[in-house]
Amino acid sequence: MSFPKNDRKVRSKTGKTFHVESVVDGPSFIDAIAAAMLVEWGQAPSALKEIGRITHTNERTVRNWVDGRNGPSGENLVALMRHSDEVLTTVLDLSGRHDLVPASSIMSLRPALVRAVNAIDRCHGRG
């Protein structure tokens, strides 16, 4: 007997989980990523479509992530981190790399700073 190619990943029916040191006192990986996605994109159908386009995943799968039923695979998580500072910060927090959070925040300021400098240049007649 073979499993269908697009079957859901097997989940433990006993409720056993892996021990993860960095999230013992905090939310689980699935809950933390779901919360980060909700903060970044919200729960509107258009948000689910956008996340689906980013990860090349169908909307039902995305809905399961946002609802906290399942978590994204590593490949999809990397795609989400590329497009969301909130997801990136959450992963850094979950991995215990709190020292890198300010660096990721600084990098996200660059586009806003470029727009501000361009606006200043336009006000002074340089643009």
MARTINU-609784 format. One record per residue: residue number from 1; residue in three letters; x, y, z of N, C-alpha, C, O in turn. Coordinates in steps of 0.02 Angstrom, whole numbers, plus 50000, padded with zeros to 5 digits. Layout:
N
pt i NUM, aa Ala, neast X, nnorth Y, nup Z, caeast X, canorth Y, caup Z, ceast X, cnorth Y, cup Z, oeast X, onorth Y, oup Z .
...
END
This chain:
127
pt i 1, aa Met, neast 50042, nnorth 49941, nup 50000, caeast 50000, canorth 50000, caup 50000, ceast 50044, cnorth 50062, cup 50000, oeast 50091, onorth 50066, oup 50039 .
pt i 2, aa Ser, neast 50029, nnorth 50109, nup 49957, caeast 50068, canorth 50171, caup 49956, ceast 50022, cnorth 50229, cup 49975, oeast 49962, onorth 50227, oup 49964 .
pt i 3, aa Phe, neast 50053, nnorth 50280, nup 50003, caeast 50016, canorth 50338, caup 50024, ceast 50006, cnorth 50385, cup 49965, oeast 50049, onorth 50388, oup 49921 .
pt i 4, aa Pro, neast 49950, nnorth 50420, nup 49963, caeast 49941, canorth 50470, caup 49910, ceast 49993, cnorth 50524, cup 49916, oeast 50016, onorth 50540, oup 49970 .
pt i 5, aa Lys, neast 50013, nnorth 50553, nup 49859, caeast 50066, canorth 50603, caup 49858, ceast 50047, cnorth 50667, cup 49896, oeast 50090, onorth 50699, oup 49926 .
pt i 6, aa Asn, neast 49984, nnorth 50686, nup 49894, caeast 49965, canorth 50748, caup 49927, ceast 49926, cnorth 50735, cup 49992, oeast 49881, onorth 50773, oup 50010 .
pt i 7, aa Asp, neast 49943, nnorth 50681, nup 50026, caeast 49913, canorth 50666, caup 50090, ceast 49944, cnorth 50711, cup 50144, oeast 50001, onorth 50734, oup 50136 .
pt i 8, aa Arg, neast 49908, nnorth 50724, nup 50198, caeast 49934, canorth 50764, caup 50253, ceast 49991, cnorth 50727, cup 50287, oeast 49995, onorth 50665, oup 50286 .
pt i 9, aa Lys, neast 50036, nnorth 50765, nup 50315, caeast 50091, canorth 50735, caup 50353, ceast 50061, cnorth 50699, cup 50414, oeast 50012, onorth 50721, oup 50443 .
pt i 10, aa Val, neast 50092, nnorth 50645, nup 50432, caeast 50067, canorth 50604, caup 50488, ceast 50080, cnorth 50642, cup 50553, oeast 50135, onorth 50666, oup 50565 .
pt i 11, aa Arg, neast 50029, nnorth 50646, nup 50595, caeast 50036, canorth 50677, caup 50661, ceast 50027, cnorth 50625, cup 50715, oeast 49993, onorth 50575, oup 50706 .
pt i 12, aa Ser, neast 50058, nnorth 50638, nup 50770, caeast 50053, canorth 50592, caup 50827, ceast 49982, cnorth 50592, cup 50854, oeast 49953, onorth 50645, oup 50866 .
pt i 13, aa Lys, neast 49954, nnorth 50534, nup 50864, caeast 49887, canorth 50528, caup 50893, ceast 49891, cnorth 50524, cup 50969, oeast 49839, onorth 50531, oup 51002 .
pt i 14, aa Thr, neast 49950, nnorth 50512, nup 50996, caeast 49957, canorth 50505, caup 51068, ceast 49966, cnorth 50571, cup 51104, oeast 49962, onorth 50574, oup 51165 .
pt i 15, aa Gly, neast 49979, nnorth 50623, nup 51066, caeast 49990, canorth 50688, caup 51097, ceast 50061, cnorth 50700, cup 51118, oeast 50076, onorth 50752, oup 51148 .
pt i 16, aa Lys, neast 50107, nnorth 50654, nup 51104, caeast 50176, canorth 50663, caup 51121, ceast 50207, cnorth 50717, cup 51077, oeast 50192, onorth 50722, oup 51018 .
pt i 17, aa Thr, neast 50251, nnorth 50756, nup 51106, caeast 50285, canorth 50808, caup 51068, ceast 50359, cnorth 50803, cup 51080, oeast 50382, onorth 50771, oup 51128 .
pt i 18, aa Phe, neast 50397, nnorth 50834, nup 51037, caeast 50469, canorth 50837, caup 51046, ceast 50486, cnorth 50891, cup 51097, oeast 50452, onorth 50942, oup 51100 .
pt i 19, aa His, neast 50537, nnorth 50879, nup 51136, caeast 50558, canorth 50929, caup 51185, ceast 50600, cnorth 50981, cup 51149, oeast 50651, onorth 50965, oup 51118 .
pt i 20, aa Val, neast 50580, nnorth 51043, nup 51153, caeast 50617, canorth 51098, caup 51123, ceast 50633, cnorth 51148, cup 51179, oeast 50587, onorth 51177, oup 51208 .
pt i 21, aa Glu, neast 50697, nnorth 51157, nup 51193, caeast 50717, canorth 51199, caup 51249, ceast 50694, cnorth 51271, cup 51243, oeast 50673, onorth 51300, oup 51293 .
pt i 22, aa Ser, neast 50697, nnorth 51300, nup 51183, caeast 50685, canorth 51372, caup 51177, ceast 50612, cnorth 51391, cup 51184, oeast 50596, onorth 51450, oup 51193 .
pt i 23, aa Val, neast 50566, nnorth 51343, nup 51180, caeast 50495, canorth 51361, caup 51184, ceast 50459, cnorth 51326, cup 51241, oeast 50397, onorth 51321, oup 51240 .
pt i 24, aa Val, neast 50495, nnorth 51301, nup 51290, caeast 50464, canorth 51266, caup 51345, ceast 50413, cnorth 51310, cup 51380, oeast 50358, onorth 51288, oup 51396 .
pt i 25, aa Asp, neast 50431, nnorth 51373, nup 51392, caeast 50387, canorth 51419, caup 51428, ceast 50342, cnorth 51460, cup 51382, oeast 50297, onorth 51495, oup 51405 .
pt i 26, aa Gly, neast 50353, nnorth 51456, nup 51317, caeast 50317, canorth 51498, caup 51270, ceast 50269, cnorth 51457, cup 51227, oeast 50257, onorth 51398, oup 51240 .
pt i 27, aa Pro, neast 50244, nnorth 51489, nup 51175, caeast 50198, canorth 51454, caup 51130, ceast 50234, cnorth 51402, cup 51089, oeast 50295, onorth 51405, oup 51081 .
pt i 28, aa Ser, neast 50197, nnorth 51354, nup 51062, caeast 50226, canorth 51304, caup 51019, ceast 50245, cnorth 51336, cup 50952, oeast 50224, onorth 51392, oup 50937 .
pt i 29, aa Phe, neast 50286, nnorth 51301, nup 50914, caeast 50306, canorth 51326, caup 50849, ceast 50246, cnorth 51343, cup 50806, oeast 50242, onorth 51397, oup 50776 .
pt i 30, aa Ile, neast 50198, nnorth 51297, nup 50802, caeast 50139, canorth 51307, caup 50760, ceast 50100, cnorth 51368, cup 50782, oeast 50079, onorth 51409, oup 50741 .
pt i 31, aa Asp, neast 50089, nnorth 51375, nup 50847, caeast 50051, canorth 51432, caup 50873, ceast 50088, cnorth 51498, cup 50862, oeast 50058, onorth 51548, oup 50845 .
pt i 32, aa Ala, neast 50154, nnorth 51497, nup 50871, caeast 50193, canorth 51558, caup 50863, ceast 50194, cnorth 51581, cup 50790, oeast 50187, onorth 51640, oup 50776 .
pt i 33, aa Ile, neast 50202, nnorth 51534, nup 50744, caeast 50203, canorth 51552, caup 50673, ceast 50134, cnorth 51575, cup 50651, oeast 50128, onorth 51623, oup 50612 .
pt i 34, aa Ala, neast 50082, nnorth 51542, nup 50675, caeast 50014, canorth 51563, caup 50658, ceast 50001, cnorth 51635, cup 50683, oeast 49972, onorth 51675, oup 50647 .
pt i 35, aa Ala, neast 50022, nnorth 51650, nup 50743, caeast 50013, canorth 51717, caup 50770, ceast 50052, cnorth 51769, cup 50729, oeast 50027, onorth 51824, oup 50715 .
pt i 36, aa Ala, neast 50113, nnorth 51751, nup 50710, caeast 50154, canorth 51797, caup 50670, ceast 50122, cnorth 51810, cup 50602, oeast 50123, onorth 51867, oup 50577 .
pt i 37, aa Met, neast 50095, nnorth 51758, nup 50571, caeast 50062, canorth 51766, caup 50506, ceast 50000, cnorth 51810, cup 50512, oeast 49986, onorth 51851, oup 50469 .
pt i 38, aa Leu, neast 49963, nnorth 51802, nup 50567, caeast 49903, canorth 51843, caup 50577, ceast 49922, cnorth 51917, cup 50586, oeast 49888, onorth 51961, oup 50561 .
pt i 39, aa Val, neast 49976, nnorth 51930, nup 50623, caeast 49998, canorth 51999, caup 50633, ceast 50020, cnorth 52029, cup 50566, oeast 50003, onorth 52086, oup 50551 .
pt i 40, aa Glu, neast 50057, nnorth 51991, nup 50527, caeast 50084, canorth 52017, caup 50464, ceast 50031, cnorth 52025, cup 50410, oeast 50028, onorth 52078, oup 50378 .
pt i 41, aa Trp, neast 49989, nnorth 51974, nup 50401, caeast 49943, canorth 51975, caup 50345, ceast 49869, cnorth 51978, cup 50364, oeast 49828, onorth 51996, oup 50321 .
pt i 42, aa Gly, neast 49851, nnorth 51962, nup 50424, caeast 49780, canorth 51959, caup 50443, ceast 49750, cnorth 51893, cup 50419, oeast 49786, onorth 51848, oup 50397 .
pt i 43, aa Gln, neast 49684, nnorth 51888, nup 50424, caeast 49650, canorth 51825, caup 50407, ceast 49602, cnorth 51832, cup 50349, oeast 49562, onorth 51788, oup 50336 .
pt i 44, aa Ala, neast 49606, nnorth 51887, nup 50313, caeast 49562, canorth 51898, caup 50256, ceast 49578, cnorth 51849, cup 50200, oeast 49635, onorth 51826, oup 50194 .
pt i 45, aa Pro, neast 49528, nnorth 51833, nup 50158, caeast 49541, canorth 51788, caup 50102, ceast 49598, cnorth 51813, cup 50056, oeast 49636, onorth 51773, oup 50029 .
pt i 46, aa Ser, neast 49603, nnorth 51878, nup 50048, caeast 49657, canorth 51905, caup 50006, ceast 49725, cnorth 51892, cup 50037, oeast 49774, onorth 51882, oup 50001 .
pt i 47, aa Ala, neast 49729, nnorth 51892, nup 50103, caeast 49792, canorth 51877, caup 50138, ceast 49811, cnorth 51804, cup 50127, oeast 49869, onorth 51788, oup 50115 .
pt i 48, aa Leu, neast 49762, nnorth 51760, nup 50131, caeast 49776, canorth 51689, caup 50120, ceast 49800, cnorth 51677, cup 50049, oeast 49845, onorth 51636, oup 50037 .
pt i 49, aa Lys, neast 49771, nnorth 51713, nup 50001, caeast 49793, canorth 51707, caup 49932, ceast 49864, cnorth 51732, cup 49923, oeast 49904, onorth 51702, oup 49888 .
pt i 50, aa Glu, neast 49880, nnorth 51788, nup 49956, caeast 49947, canorth 51815, caup 49951, ceast 49999, cnorth 51766, cup 49980, oeast 50051, onorth 51755, oup 49950 .
pt i 51, aa Ile, neast 49984, nnorth 51738, nup 50038, caeast 50029, canorth 51689, caup 50069, ceast 50036, cnorth 51628, cup 50024, oeast 50091, onorth 51600, oup 50017 .
pt i 52, aa Gly, neast 49982, nnorth 51607, nup 49994, caeast 49984, canorth 51551, caup 49947, ceast 50028, cnorth 51565, cup 49888, oeast 50065, onorth 51521, oup 49865 .
pt i 53, aa Arg, neast 50025, nnorth 51627, nup 49862, caeast 50069, canorth 51646, caup 49806, ceast 50143, cnorth 51646, cup 49827, oeast 50186, onorth 51624, oup 49790 .
pt i 54, aa Ile, neast 50155, nnorth 51672, nup 49887, caeast 50224, canorth 51676, caup 49912, ceast 50255, cnorth 51606, cup 49919, oeast 50313, onorth 51595, oup 49902 .
pt i 55, aa Thr, neast 50215, nnorth 51559, nup 49945, caeast 50241, canorth 51492, caup 49960, ceast 50225, cnorth 51441, cup 49906, oeast 50247, onorth 51383, oup 49911 .
pt i 56, aa His, neast 50187, nnorth 51461, nup 49855, caeast 50165, canorth 51415, caup 49803, ceast 50126, cnorth 51357, cup 49835, oeast 50137, onorth 51298, oup 49819 .
pt i 57, aa Thr, neast 50080, nnorth 51375, nup 49880, caeast 50041, canorth 51327, caup 49918, ceast 49967, cnorth 51344, cup 49910, oeast 49949, onorth 51402, oup 49900 .
pt i 58, aa Asn, neast 49924, nnorth 51294, nup 49914, caeast 49853, canorth 51308, caup 49906, ceast 49824, cnorth 51341, cup 49969, oeast 49853, onorth 51337, oup 50023 .
pt i 59, aa Glu, neast 49767, nnorth 51374, nup 49960, caeast 49737, canorth 51413, caup 50014, ceast 49716, cnorth 51370, cup 50074, oeast 49716, onorth 51393, oup 50131 .
pt i 60, aa Arg, neast 49696, nnorth 51309, nup 50061, caeast 49675, canorth 51266, caup 50117, ceast 49735, cnorth 51252, cup 50163, oeast 49728, onorth 51252, oup 50225 .
pt i 61, aa Thr, neast 49793, nnorth 51240, nup 50134, caeast 49853, canorth 51229, caup 50174, ceast 49870, cnorth 51291, cup 50214, oeast 49886, onorth 51287, oup 50273 .
pt i 62, aa Val, neast 49865, nnorth 51349, nup 50181, caeast 49879, canorth 51413, caup 50215, ceast 49830, cnorth 51424, cup 50272, oeast 49849, onorth 51446, oup 50326 .
pt i 63, aa Arg, neast 49766, nnorth 51409, nup 50260, caeast 49715, canorth 51415, caup 50313, ceast 49733, cnorth 51371, cup 50373, oeast 49724, onorth 51392, oup 50430 .
pt i 64, aa Asn, neast 49758, nnorth 51311, nup 50360, caeast 49778, canorth 51267, caup 50415, ceast 49837, cnorth 51297, cup 50454, oeast 49840, onorth 51289, oup 50515 .
pt i 65, aa Trp, neast 49883, nnorth 51331, nup 50421, caeast 49939, canorth 51364, caup 50455, ceast 49913, cnorth 51420, cup 50499, oeast 49929, onorth 51425, oup 50558 .
pt i 66, aa Val, neast 49871, nnorth 51464, nup 50470, caeast 49846, canorth 51522, caup 50505, ceast 49801, cnorth 51502, cup 50564, oeast 49801, onorth 51536, oup 50615 .
pt i 67, aa Asp, neast 49764, nnorth 51448, nup 50556, caeast 49721, canorth 51424, caup 50610, ceast 49759, cnorth 51383, cup 50662, oeast 49730, onorth 51363, oup 50713 .
pt i 68, aa Gly, neast 49823, nnorth 51371, nup 50651, caeast 49864, canorth 51335, caup 50699, ceast 49852, cnorth 51260, cup 50700, oeast 49869, onorth 51227, oup 50749 .
pt i 69, aa Arg, neast 49825, nnorth 51232, nup 50646, caeast 49816, canorth 51160, caup 50642, ceast 49881, cnorth 51125, cup 50622, oeast 49897, onorth 51072, oup 50647 .
pt i 70, aa Asn, neast 49918, nnorth 51156, nup 50577, caeast 49982, canorth 51130, caup 50553, ceast 50031, cnorth 51188, cup 50548, oeast 50011, onorth 51247, oup 50548 .
pt i 71, aa Gly, neast 50094, nnorth 51172, nup 50542, caeast 50145, canorth 51223, caup 50531, ceast 50174, cnorth 51215, cup 50462, oeast 50170, onorth 51161, oup 50433 .
pt i 72, aa Pro, neast 50203, nnorth 51268, nup 50435, caeast 50234, canorth 51264, caup 50369, ceast 50296, cnorth 51220, cup 50370, oeast 50330, onorth 51213, oup 50421 .
pt i 73, aa Ser, neast 50311, nnorth 51190, nup 50313, caeast 50373, canorth 51151, caup 50306, ceast 50431, cnorth 51199, cup 50308, oeast 50422, onorth 51260, oup 50306 .
pt i 74, aa Gly, neast 50491, nnorth 51173, nup 50312, caeast 50551, canorth 51215, caup 50314, ceast 50556, cnorth 51259, cup 50252, oeast 50571, onorth 51318, oup 50258 .
pt i 75, aa Glu, neast 50543, nnorth 51231, nup 50194, caeast 50546, canorth 51269, caup 50131, ceast 50496, cnorth 51326, cup 50132, oeast 50513, onorth 51382, oup 50112 .
pt i 76, aa Asn, neast 50435, nnorth 51312, nup 50154, caeast 50385, canorth 51365, caup 50156, ceast 50400, cnorth 51416, cup 50211, oeast 50385, onorth 51475, oup 50203 .
pt i 77, aa Leu, neast 50429, nnorth 51393, nup 50266, caeast 50447, canorth 51439, caup 50319, ceast 50499, cnorth 51489, cup 50295, oeast 50496, onorth 51548, oup 50311 .
pt i 78, aa Val, neast 50548, nnorth 51465, nup 50257, caeast 50599, canorth 51510, caup 50230, ceast 50567, cnorth 51562, cup 50183, oeast 50585, onorth 51620, oup 50185 .
pt i 79, aa Ala, neast 50519, nnorth 51541, nup 50142, caeast 50485, canorth 51588, caup 50098, ceast 50446, cnorth 51640, cup 50139, oeast 50446, onorth 51699, oup 50121 .
pt i 80, aa Leu, neast 50414, nnorth 51618, nup 50192, caeast 50377, canorth 51665, caup 50235, ceast 50425, cnorth 51714, cup 50269, oeast 50409, onorth 51773, oup 50274 .
pt i 81, aa Met, neast 50483, nnorth 51690, nup 50291, caeast 50532, canorth 51733, caup 50324, ceast 50559, cnorth 51785, cup 50275, oeast 50575, onorth 51841, oup 50295 .
pt i 82, aa Arg, neast 50565, nnorth 51767, nup 50211, caeast 50588, canorth 51814, caup 50160, ceast 50541, cnorth 51873, cup 50151, oeast 50562, onorth 51929, oup 50136 .
pt i 83, aa His, neast 50476, nnorth 51860, nup 50162, caeast 50426, canorth 51911, caup 50149, ceast 50395, cnorth 51943, cup 50211, oeast 50356, onorth 51990, oup 50205 .
pt i 84, aa Ser, neast 50413, nnorth 51919, nup 50269, caeast 50381, canorth 51943, caup 50331, ceast 50432, cnorth 51954, cup 50386, oeast 50464, onorth 51906, oup 50409 .
pt i 85, aa Asp, neast 50439, nnorth 52016, nup 50408, caeast 50483, canorth 52030, caup 50464, ceast 50455, cnorth 51999, cup 50528, oeast 50492, onorth 51979, oup 50573 .
pt i 86, aa Glu, neast 50389, nnorth 51995, nup 50533, caeast 50357, canorth 51966, caup 50592, ceast 50373, cnorth 51892, cup 50599, oeast 50389, onorth 51868, oup 50654 .
pt i 87, aa Val, neast 50369, nnorth 51855, nup 50543, caeast 50386, canorth 51784, caup 50545, ceast 50461, cnorth 51775, cup 50559, oeast 50480, onorth 51731, oup 50597 .
pt i 88, aa Leu, neast 50502, nnorth 51816, nup 50528, caeast 50575, canorth 51812, caup 50539, ceast 50591, cnorth 51823, cup 50613, oeast 50629, onorth 51785, oup 50643 .
pt i 89, aa Thr, neast 50562, nnorth 51875, nup 50642, caeast 50573, canorth 51889, caup 50713, ceast 50549, cnorth 51832, cup 50758, oeast 50582, onorth 51814, oup 50806 .
pt i 90, aa Thr, neast 50493, nnorth 51803, nup 50741, caeast 50466, canorth 51747, caup 50779, ceast 50513, cnorth 51687, cup 50777, oeast 50526, onorth 51655, oup 50828 .
pt i 91, aa Val, neast 50539, nnorth 51672, nup 50718, caeast 50586, canorth 51615, caup 50712, ceast 50650, cnorth 51629, cup 50751, oeast 50676, onorth 51584, oup 50784 .
pt i 92, aa Leu, neast 50675, nnorth 51690, nup 50747, caeast 50734, canorth 51708, caup 50786, ceast 50721, cnorth 51700, cup 50861, oeast 50763, onorth 51675, oup 50898 .
pt i 93, aa Asp, neast 50662, nnorth 51722, nup 50883, caeast 50644, canorth 51715, caup 50954, ceast 50639, cnorth 51642, cup 50974, oeast 50665, onorth 51621, oup 51026 .
pt i 94, aa Leu, neast 50606, nnorth 51602, nup 50933, caeast 50598, canorth 51531, caup 50948, ceast 50664, cnorth 51494, cup 50950, oeast 50673, onorth 51446, oup 50988 .
pt i 95, aa Ser, neast 50712, nnorth 51517, nup 50910, caeast 50777, canorth 51484, caup 50907, ceast 50824, cnorth 51509, cup 50961, oeast 50881, onorth 51486, oup 50966 .
pt i 96, aa Gly, neast 50801, nnorth 51558, nup 51000, caeast 50843, canorth 51585, caup 51053, ceast 50895, cnorth 51634, cup 51028, oeast 50943, onorth 51649, oup 51064 .
pt i 97, aa Arg, neast 50887, nnorth 51659, nup 50968, caeast 50935, canorth 51706, caup 50939, ceast 50910, cnorth 51778, cup 50946, oeast 50904, onorth 51815, oup 50897 .
pt i 98, aa His, neast 50894, nnorth 51796, nup 51007, caeast 50866, canorth 51862, caup 51021, ceast 50914, cnorth 51918, cup 51002, oeast 50892, onorth 51974, oup 50987 .
pt i 99, aa Asp, neast 50979, nnorth 51903, nup 51001, caeast 51029, canorth 51954, caup 50983, ceast 51024, cnorth 51975, cup 50910, oeast 51048, onorth 52029, oup 50893 .
pt i 100, aa Leu, neast 50993, nnorth 51934, nup 50867, caeast 50988, canorth 51951, caup 50796, ceast 50924, cnorth 51990, cup 50779, oeast 50918, onorth 52017, oup 50724 .
pt i 101, aa Val, neast 50877, nnorth 51994, nup 50825, caeast 50815, canorth 52029, caup 50812, ceast 50826, cnorth 52103, cup 50796, oeast 50796, onorth 52127, oup 50748 .
pt i 102, aa Pro, neast 50868, nnorth 52139, nup 50834, caeast 50879, canorth 52209, caup 50815, ceast 50909, cnorth 52217, cup 50746, oeast 50892, onorth 52264, oup 50710 .
pt i 103, aa Ala, neast 50954, nnorth 52173, nup 50726, caeast 50984, canorth 52177, caup 50659, ceast 50932, cnorth 52168, cup 50605, oeast 50933, onorth 52204, oup 50555 .
pt i 104, aa Ser, neast 50885, nnorth 52122, nup 50615, caeast 50833, canorth 52112, caup 50564, ceast 50787, cnorth 52172, cup 50561, oeast 50762, onorth 52190, oup 50508 .
pt i 105, aa Ser, neast 50775, nnorth 52204, nup 50619, caeast 50732, canorth 52264, caup 50620, ceast 50766, cnorth 52322, cup 50584, oeast 50733, onorth 52360, oup 50549 .
pt i 106, aa Ile, neast 50830, nnorth 52329, nup 50594, caeast 50867, canorth 52384, caup 50561, ceast 50864, cnorth 52376, cup 50486, oeast 50855, onorth 52425, oup 50450 .
pt i 107, aa Met, neast 50872, nnorth 52315, nup 50461, caeast 50871, canorth 52303, caup 50389, ceast 50803, cnorth 52319, cup 50359, oeast 50798, onorth 52341, oup 50302 .
pt i 108, aa Ser, neast 50750, nnorth 52309, nup 50397, caeast 50684, canorth 52323, caup 50371, ceast 50670, cnorth 52398, cup 50368, oeast 50623, onorth 52420, oup 50335 .
pt i 109, aa Leu, neast 50711, nnorth 52439, nup 50402, caeast 50703, canorth 52511, caup 50400, ceast 50730, cnorth 52543, cup 50336, oeast 50711, onorth 52599, oup 50319 .
pt i 110, aa Arg, neast 50773, nnorth 52508, nup 50300, caeast 50806, canorth 52536, caup 50242, ceast 50758, cnorth 52565, cup 50190, oeast 50767, onorth 52623, oup 50170 .
pt i 111, aa Pro, neast 50706, nnorth 52528, nup 50168, caeast 50660, canorth 52556, caup 50118, ceast 50626, cnorth 52621, cup 50142, oeast 50617, onorth 52668, oup 50103 .
pt i 112, aa Ala, neast 50608, nnorth 52624, nup 50206, caeast 50576, canorth 52684, caup 50233, ceast 50625, cnorth 52742, cup 50233, oeast 50607, onorth 52798, oup 50218 .
pt i 113, aa Leu, neast 50688, nnorth 52728, nup 50250, caeast 50739, canorth 52781, caup 50250, ceast 50752, cnorth 52807, cup 50180, oeast 50761, onorth 52867, oup 50170 .
pt i 114, aa Val, neast 50753, nnorth 52762, nup 50131, caeast 50763, canorth 52783, caup 50061, ceast 50706, cnorth 52828, cup 50039, oeast 50718, onorth 52879, oup 50007 .
pt i 115, aa Arg, neast 50644, nnorth 52810, nup 50056, caeast 50587, canorth 52852, caup 50039, ceast 50592, cnorth 52920, cup 50073, oeast 50576, onorth 52971, oup 50042 .
pt i 116, aa Ala, neast 50613, nnorth 52921, nup 50136, caeast 50619, canorth 52984, caup 50172, ceast 50673, cnorth 53029, cup 50141, oeast 50662, onorth 53089, oup 50133 .
pt i 117, aa Val, neast 50730, nnorth 53000, nup 50123, caeast 50783, canorth 53040, caup 50091, ceast 50760, cnorth 53066, cup 50024, oeast 50774, onorth 53124, oup 50007 .
pt i 118, aa Asn, neast 50724, nnorth 53025, nup 49985, caeast 50698, canorth 53049, caup 49921, ceast 50648, cnorth 53105, cup 49931, oeast 50647, onorth 53153, oup 49892 .
pt i 119, aa Ala, neast 50606, nnorth 53101, nup 49982, caeast 50557, canorth 53155, caup 49996, ceast 50593, cnorth 53219, cup 50016, oeast 50573, onorth 53273, oup 49996 .
pt i 120, aa Ile, neast 50645, nnorth 53213, nup 50056, caeast 50684, canorth 53272, caup 50076, ceast 50717, cnorth 53303, cup 50014, oeast 50716, onorth 53364, oup 50006 .
pt i 121, aa Asp, neast 50745, nnorth 53261, nup 49971, caeast 50776, canorth 53287, caup 49910, ceast 50726, cnorth 53323, cup 49866, oeast 50743, onorth 53375, oup 49836 .
pt i 122, aa Arg, neast 50665, nnorth 53297, nup 49861, caeast 50613, canorth 53330, caup 49821, ceast 50594, cnorth 53397, cup 49850, oeast 50582, onorth 53445, oup 49814 .
pt i 123, aa Cys, neast 50591, nnorth 53401, nup 49917, caeast 50575, canorth 53465, caup 49950, ceast 50628, cnorth 53517, cup 49938, oeast 50612, onorth 53577, oup 49935 .
pt i 124, aa His, neast 50689, nnorth 53497, nup 49932, caeast 50744, canorth 53544, caup 49922, ceast 50761, cnorth 53553, cup 49849, oeast 50811, onorth 53585, oup 49832 .
pt i 125, aa Gly, neast 50719, nnorth 53525, nup 49804, caeast 50729, canorth 53535, caup 49733, ceast 50786, cnorth 53496, cup 49702, oeast 50812, onorth 53515, oup 49650 .
pt i 126, aa Arg, neast 50807, nnorth 53442, nup 49733, caeast 50863, canorth 53402, caup 49706, ceast 50838, cnorth 53343, cup 49666, oeast 50879, onorth 53311, oup 49632 .
pt i 127, aa Gly, neast 50776, nnorth 53327, nup 49669, caeast 50751, canorth 53266, caup 49636, ceast 50710, cnorth 53281, cup 49580, oeast 50685, onorth 53236, oup 49546 .
END
